[in-house]
Amino acid sequence: MRPLDTATLRLEYSRAALDEASVDPNPIRQFERWFSDALASELAEPNAMCLSTVGAAGKPSARMVLLKGVSASGFVFFTNYLSRKGQELRANPNAALTFYWAELERQVRIEGTVAPVSPEESESYFASRPFRSRLGAAVSPQSQVIPSRAALEEEMARLEAQYAASEAVPRPDHWGGYRLSPDSIEFWQGRRSRLHDRILYSLSTSGLWEIRRLAP
């Protein structure tokens, strides 16, 4: 097998520009503006984001999750609290989110602290999920070693039969939402010659957002 040739891969970015004078003073509104662009472009899963965490041993880990809410309070996603990400967030609530919309030549990096959402918010979202997605959340001991896929599917079939009549699957105690409250948000727009635009919002001690340009 021939070695992968990645060194010669090149792509020139030229779709748009980003300037301090044109961004919204509030990074959440700026994010909503860019997210609306991603929706309008009909990208596949524009709410997919990389969640990076660091556990008690200081080793980082990352995985893709889905954004399920954004407001002035922060960015919301849902998962199994007993998963690796849940255990790491319990040990160290500092985390980062990264969005990358290749078709728009844009990236957003968000850093902050994470805390569970209210049980009511978790209940509301869980109830809105499709029946089999709720079953999957109840069945999966996420991040744990399991004997086989067959064992997972057998448990899925058992629960499906149990709740088929009413589809009233209760939310597991170990499943719910997290909210990342940001203290920095960076917007990256690809530019020609790798002279990319990077605009950083940093939350000051007074609670106001400071806007600065970073070198690419």
C-alpha positions in Angstrom: 0.0 0.0 0.0 1.4 3.4 -1.0 1.9 5.9 1.9 -0.7 8.6 2.2 0.4 11.8 0.5 -1.0 14.6 2.7 1.8 17.1 2.4 0.8 18.3 -1.1 -2.9 18.8 -0.3 -3.8 22.5 -0.8 -6.9 24.6 -0.8 -7.0 28.3 -1.3 -9.6 30.1 0.8 -11.4 33.0 -0.8 -15.1 33.0 0.0 -15.3 35.9 2.5 -13.6 38.2 5.0 -14.1 39.0 8.7 -13.4 42.4 10.2 -13.6 43.8 13.7 -15.8 46.7 12.4 -18.4 44.4 10.9 -18.8 41.7 13.6 -21.6 41.9 16.2 -20.5 43.3 19.6 -22.0 40.2 21.2 -20.4 36.9 20.3 -23.6 34.9 20.8 -25.4 37.0 18.2 -22.3 36.7 15.9 -22.5 32.9 16.3 -26.2 32.9 15.5 -25.5 34.9 12.4 -22.9 32.4 11.2 -25.0 29.4 12.2 -27.9 30.9 10.2 -25.5 31.0 7.2 -24.7 27.4 7.8 -28.4 26.5 7.8 -29.1 28.5 4.7 -26.2 26.7 2.9 -27.9 23.4 3.8 -24.8 21.9 5.2 -24.9 18.3 6.6 -25.4 18.6 10.4 -24.3 22.2 10.8 -24.8 21.7 14.6 -22.0 19.0 14.8 -19.2 20.2 17.1 -16.1 18.8 18.6 -16.2 18.7 22.4 -12.8 18.6 24.0 -12.4 17.7 27.7 -9.6 17.0 30.1 -9.9 14.4 32.9 -8.4 14.2 36.3 -5.2 12.7 34.9 -4.7 15.7 32.7 -5.1 13.8 29.4 -7.3 15.5 26.8 -9.9 13.7 24.7 -12.3 14.9 22.0 -15.4 13.7 20.3 -18.2 15.0 18.1 -21.5 15.9 19.7 -24.6 17.9 18.5 -25.5 21.4 19.6 -29.1 21.4 20.8 -29.5 24.9 22.1 -27.8 28.3 22.2 -28.7 31.4 24.2 -27.0 34.2 26.1 -26.4 31.5 28.8 -24.3 29.3 26.6 -24.3 26.2 24.4 -26.3 23.1 25.2 -25.7 19.4 24.3 -27.0 16.2 25.7 -25.3 12.9 26.6 -24.8 10.1 29.1 -23.5 11.5 32.4 -21.6 8.3 33.1 -19.8 8.3 29.7 -16.1 9.3 29.5 -17.0 12.9 28.7 -19.4 13.0 31.6 -16.7 11.6 34.0 -14.1 14.1 32.7 -16.5 17.0 33.0 -17.3 16.0 36.6 -13.5 16.0 37.3 -12.8 19.2 35.4 -15.6 21.4 34.1 -13.4 23.4 31.8 -14.1 22.4 28.2 -13.9 23.6 24.6 -16.2 23.4 21.5 -15.1 23.6 17.9 -17.4 24.1 14.9 -15.9 23.7 11.4 -18.0 24.5 8.3 -15.6 23.6 5.5 -18.0 24.8 2.7 -18.1 28.3 4.2 -14.4 28.2 5.1 -15.3 29.0 8.7 -14.4 27.8 12.2 -15.6 28.8 15.6 -13.7 27.9 18.8 -15.5 28.3 22.2 -13.9 27.8 25.6 -15.6 28.0 29.0 -17.0 26.0 31.9 -19.7 23.3 31.8 -22.5 22.5 34.2 -25.6 20.2 33.9 -28.8 21.8 32.8 -31.9 21.6 35.0 -33.7 18.2 35.2 -36.7 20.0 33.7 -34.7 21.0 30.6 -33.4 17.5 30.2 -36.9 16.0 30.6 -38.3 18.4 27.9 -35.6 17.5 25.4 -35.7 13.8 26.1 -39.4 13.7 25.5 -38.9 15.4 22.1 -36.6 12.7 20.8 -37.9 9.9 18.5 -39.0 6.7 20.3 -36.0 4.6 19.3 -33.5 7.4 20.2 -35.0 7.4 23.7 -34.6 3.6 23.8 -31.0 3.9 22.7 -30.2 6.4 25.5 -31.7 3.9 28.0 -30.0 0.9 26.5 -26.4 2.1 26.0 -23.9 2.1 28.9 -21.9 4.7 26.9 -18.1 4.3 26.9 -18.2 1.1 28.8 -16.9 -2.2 27.4 -19.7 -4.5 26.3 -19.6 -8.2 25.3 -21.0 -7.8 21.8 -23.3 -5.8 19.6 -25.8 -8.7 19.8 -26.1 -8.1 23.5 -26.9 -4.4 22.9 -29.5 -5.2 20.3 -31.1 -7.8 22.5 -31.6 -5.2 25.3 -32.9 -2.8 22.7 -35.5 -5.3 21.5 -36.5 -6.1 25.1 -37.1 -2.4 25.9 -38.8 -1.8 22.6 -41.3 -4.5 23.4 -41.8 -3.2 26.9 -42.6 0.3 25.8 -44.1 -0.3 22.4 -47.7 0.3 23.4 -47.3 3.7 25.0 -43.8 4.8 23.8 -43.5 6.4 27.2 -39.8 5.7 27.8 -38.6 7.3 31.0 -35.5 9.5 30.9 -32.6 7.6 32.6 -31.2 9.3 35.6 -27.7 9.1 34.0 -28.8 11.0 30.8 -29.3 14.7 30.4 -27.9 18.0 29.2 -24.9 20.2 29.8 -24.4 23.9 29.1 -21.1 25.4 28.3 -20.9 29.0 29.5 -18.3 30.7 27.3 -15.5 33.0 28.5 -13.9 33.2 25.0 -15.2 32.7 21.5 -13.0 32.9 18.4 -14.3 33.3 14.8 -12.0 32.1 12.0 -12.5 32.9 8.4 -10.2 31.4 5.8 -8.4 33.8 3.6 -5.9 33.6 0.7 -2.2 32.8 1.3 -3.1 31.5 4.8 -3.6 35.0 6.1 -6.8 34.0 7.8 -9.0 36.4 9.7 -9.3 35.5 13.5 -11.5 37.6 15.7 -11.4 36.8 19.4 -14.1 37.7 22.0 -12.8 37.5 25.6 -15.1 38.0 28.6 -13.6 40.6 30.9 -13.8 40.7 34.7 -16.5 43.4 34.4 -18.7 41.0 32.3 -18.2 42.8 29.0 -16.9 41.2 25.8 -13.5 42.5 24.5 -12.9 42.1 20.7 -9.4 41.6 19.4 -7.8 40.4 16.2 -5.3 37.5 16.3 -2.5 36.7 13.9 -3.4 33.8 11.6 
